[in-house]
Amino acid sequence: MRLIGKLLALPFMLVTGILYLVCKFLVVLSGAVLGILSGIIFLAALVLFFVAGFLPGPCCASRTTATRLRSAT
């Protein structure tokens, strides 16, 4: 009787094991992809932070131009 129960449970155990391995692989893969993606976004944000800090944008340029125009008149 126990042997029949084990033989009946074997396909379910195999399917469960295969699904577990597939899900584990997907979790590891998505973790790696998201880790790389977050690193790229971090580096892009760091570059933009320094570029915006060192190069004046149109806001600063217009303020400087307005100050020069007021002082010239």
Contacts in CASP RR format, 6 or more apart in sequence:
PFRMAT RR
TARGET T0000
AUTHOR 0000-0000-0000
METHOD contacts of the structure
MODEL  1
MRLIGKLLALPFMLVTGILYLVCKFLVVLSGAVLGILSGIIFLAALVLFF
VAGFLPGPCCASRTTATRLRSAT
56 64 0 8 1.000
END
